[in-house]
Amino acid sequence: MLDAAARRVLDRPLARVAGVLDHPWVSPDRLTAAGLVLGLGSAAAAAATLWGPALALWLLSRLADGLDGPLARRRRAAGAPGDAGAGGFFDITADFLVYGAGVLGVALGVTAGRGDPWEPFAAVLLAYYVNGAAFLAFSSLAERAGRQLDDGRSLSFLGGLAEGTETIVVHALWLLLPAFAWQLAWVWAGVVGISAVHRMWAGHRALR
């Protein structure tokens, strides 16, 4: 829901940072890999109940993830050869791994460290699974049918109540307020579940 507004605010600052990082030894794939490593580090820190380091690593991870696209676009605009989608594929699979690991890390941290319930986090993972299946299936079928939704990203994304911006904020809140993480997880599972149902309905209508 907030991705379009966030991109309007952040596109220019991220493009400027990408310009600073535009050196031969920095590539979009290396930024994606850095975001992946930092995100997994955040999940491990959360599992160990190191909430402050986990939050810092999470925010750095999402910053790296936000810079790979602007750097790739800058390189293409300068005439660098593109690829057949390898960068976008790496980016989305890294995101899925980081998000899933993040949920698992927080779940381990709050259940082992605080004795909180694990069921809300299982519900979040289920909602992520259905939601991801819906928009990835739509992206593939929309391309085959010539009905892509082009917003500058590698895949055709159906908008929804829960998008990347909201996910980043919720994961950050878990790490900032671990005492309330499981309650927030129930709410978040419901929001992502609603988004999944909406994407299933909207994708079916768009492909008819």
Wavefront OBJ file of the C-alpha trace (Angstrom):
o trace
v 0.000 0.000 0.000
v 2.838 2.404 0.803
v 5.401 1.282 -1.790
v 4.433 3.835 -4.451
v 4.575 6.723 -1.954
v 7.853 5.451 -0.501
v 9.423 5.263 -3.960
v 8.392 8.847 -4.708
v 10.148 9.990 -1.534
v 13.205 7.723 -1.706
v 13.961 7.364 -5.431
v 16.084 10.506 -5.687
v 18.085 10.029 -2.456
v 18.743 6.384 -3.343
v 19.786 7.371 -6.862
v 22.286 9.858 -5.403
v 23.727 7.212 -3.083
v 23.915 4.797 -6.014
v 25.939 7.435 -7.860
v 28.418 7.581 -4.983
v 28.675 3.768 -5.024
v 29.081 3.560 -8.799
v 32.570 2.034 -8.909
v 33.717 -0.990 -10.911
v 34.080 -3.146 -7.794
v 30.486 -2.418 -6.687
v 27.779 -4.194 -8.652
v 24.012 -4.525 -8.162
v 24.427 -8.240 -7.466
v 27.041 -7.518 -4.798
v 24.670 -5.072 -3.133
v 21.945 -7.724 -3.222
v 24.378 -10.218 -1.689
v 25.328 -7.704 1.009
v 21.658 -7.182 1.831
v 21.195 -10.947 2.027
v 24.152 -11.473 4.367
v 23.127 -8.557 6.594
v 19.526 -9.795 6.695
v 20.580 -13.284 7.713
v 22.849 -11.726 10.331
v 19.861 -9.799 11.663
v 17.837 -13.021 11.926
v 20.683 -14.748 13.782
v 21.037 -11.825 16.179
v 17.289 -11.849 16.837
v 17.396 -15.582 17.565
v 20.132 -14.821 20.112
v 17.953 -12.015 21.599
v 20.489 -9.367 20.550
v 17.727 -6.981 19.608
v 19.769 -3.804 19.093
v 22.298 -5.380 16.695
v 19.452 -7.231 14.963
v 17.646 -3.947 14.298
v 20.795 -2.248 12.991
v 21.583 -5.181 10.695
v 17.979 -5.270 9.462
v 17.980 -1.589 8.503
v 21.380 -1.868 6.801
v 20.146 -4.945 4.944
v 17.108 -3.128 3.586
v 19.249 -0.131 2.626
v 21.512 -2.388 0.560
v 18.433 -3.983 -0.983
v 17.094 -0.556 -1.897
v 20.305 0.423 -3.688
v 20.769 -2.503 -6.078
v 17.937 -1.404 -8.366
v 19.002 2.264 -8.674
v 22.592 1.188 -9.388
v 21.420 -1.266 -12.065
v 19.281 1.429 -13.713
v 22.179 3.884 -13.585
v 24.463 1.351 -15.291
v 21.881 0.623 -18.007
v 21.375 4.335 -18.639
v 25.136 4.661 -19.113
v 25.048 1.957 -21.786
v 26.147 -1.060 -19.774
v 24.801 -4.344 -21.164
v 21.785 -5.699 -19.338
v 20.907 -9.283 -18.495
v 17.873 -11.459 -19.078
v 16.598 -10.858 -15.562
v 19.285 -12.525 -13.441
v 19.600 -9.494 -11.170
v 15.859 -9.283 -10.555
v 15.696 -13.028 -9.904
v 18.525 -12.820 -7.360
v 16.896 -9.818 -5.709
v 13.458 -11.358 -5.210
v 14.788 -14.716 -4.005
v 17.133 -12.945 -1.572
v 14.195 -10.899 -0.287
v 12.128 -14.026 0.324
v 15.002 -15.657 2.187
v 15.641 -12.565 4.320
v 11.963 -12.076 5.184
v 11.446 -15.728 6.079
v 14.641 -15.871 8.115
v 13.642 -12.660 9.859
v 10.328 -14.134 11.007
v 12.059 -17.322 12.175
v 14.781 -15.382 14.003
v 12.295 -13.239 15.928
v 10.168 -16.300 16.704
v 13.175 -18.145 18.130
v 14.251 -15.093 20.107
v 10.918 -14.368 21.760
v 9.976 -18.006 22.422
v 13.338 -19.018 23.880
v 14.151 -15.729 25.586
v 10.679 -14.720 26.767
v 8.491 -17.823 26.539
v 6.123 -16.111 24.120
v 3.960 -18.172 21.740
v 5.326 -19.283 18.358
v 1.949 -19.677 16.619
v 1.649 -16.028 15.450
v 4.941 -16.300 13.579
v 3.875 -19.562 11.960
v 0.751 -17.730 10.793
v 2.938 -14.959 9.329
v 5.045 -17.495 7.420
v 1.904 -19.151 6.026
v 0.558 -15.764 4.943
v 3.909 -14.926 3.326
v 3.837 -18.236 1.456
v 0.355 -17.689 0.003
v 0.982 -14.017 -0.717
v 4.281 -14.733 -2.483
v 2.769 -17.541 -4.516
v -0.042 -15.239 -5.666
v 2.088 -12.370 -6.912
v 4.846 -14.526 -8.392
v 2.308 -16.629 -10.277
v 0.637 -13.454 -11.529
v 3.955 -12.008 -12.674
v 4.795 -15.106 -14.695
v 1.351 -15.503 -16.263
v 0.956 -11.773 -16.939
v 4.209 -11.747 -18.903
v 3.065 -14.737 -20.948
v -0.262 -13.012 -21.653
v 1.338 -9.632 -22.390
v -0.381 -7.967 -19.429
v 2.599 -6.911 -17.352
v 2.273 -4.132 -14.805
v 5.404 -2.042 -15.342
v 6.327 0.117 -12.356
v 10.077 -0.048 -12.914
v 10.638 -3.267 -10.980
v 11.744 -6.576 -12.423
v 8.416 -8.308 -11.808
v 4.773 -7.336 -12.278
v 3.604 -6.589 -8.744
v -0.052 -6.520 -7.816
v -0.537 -3.824 -5.207
v -1.947 -4.758 -1.836
v -2.430 -3.799 1.778
v 0.927 -5.357 2.707
v 3.909 -4.506 0.511
v 7.643 -4.146 0.972
v 7.506 -0.886 2.927
v 5.060 -2.242 5.479
v 7.100 -5.434 5.812
v 10.268 -3.478 6.590
v 8.436 -1.420 9.224
v 6.800 -4.412 10.924
v 10.034 -6.413 11.088
v 11.756 -3.337 12.555
v 9.000 -2.983 15.166
v 9.465 -6.622 16.192
v 13.142 -5.944 16.836
v 12.501 -2.605 18.516
v 9.662 -3.899 20.722
v 10.275 -7.637 21.220
v 7.940 -7.716 24.230
v 5.053 -7.023 21.849
v 6.352 -9.000 18.871
v 3.894 -11.896 19.082
v 0.873 -9.586 19.362
v 2.103 -7.596 16.374
v 2.650 -10.877 14.520
v -1.017 -11.842 14.847
v -2.071 -8.480 13.419
v 0.522 -8.690 10.660
v -0.519 -12.220 9.716
v -4.065 -10.945 9.275
v -2.950 -7.996 7.149
v -0.758 -10.169 4.915
v -3.547 -12.746 4.681
v -5.990 -10.076 3.508
v -3.403 -8.938 0.954
v -3.002 -12.516 -0.268
v -6.755 -12.934 -0.794
v -6.927 -9.576 -2.559
v -4.015 -10.474 -4.857
v -5.612 -13.818 -5.704
v -8.866 -12.063 -6.618
v -7.223 -9.159 -8.469
v -4.818 -11.422 -10.345
v -7.632 -13.719 -11.471
v -9.651 -10.742 -12.749
v -6.642 -9.186 -14.507
v -5.841 -12.418 -16.368
v -9.377 -13.237 -17.549
l 1 2 3 4 5 6 7 8 9 10 11 12 13 14 15 16 17 18 19 20 21 22 23 24 25 26 27 28 29 30 31 32 33 34 35 36 37 38 39 40 41 42 43 44 45 46 47 48 49 50 51 52 53 54 55 56 57 58 59 60 61 62 63 64 65 66 67 68 69 70 71 72 73 74 75 76 77 78 79 80 81 82 83 84 85 86 87 88 89 90 91 92 93 94 95 96 97 98 99 100 101 102 103 104 105 106 107 108 109 110 111 112 113 114 115 116 117 118 119 120 121 122 123 124 125 126 127 128 129 130 131 132 133 134 135 136 137 138 139 140 141 142 143 144 145 146 147 148 149 150 151 152 153 154 155 156 157 158 159 160 161 162 163 164 165 166 167 168 169 170 171 172 173 174 175 176 177 178 179 180 181 182 183 184 185 186 187 188 189 190 191 192 193 194 195 196 197 198 199 200 201 202 203 204 205 206 207 208
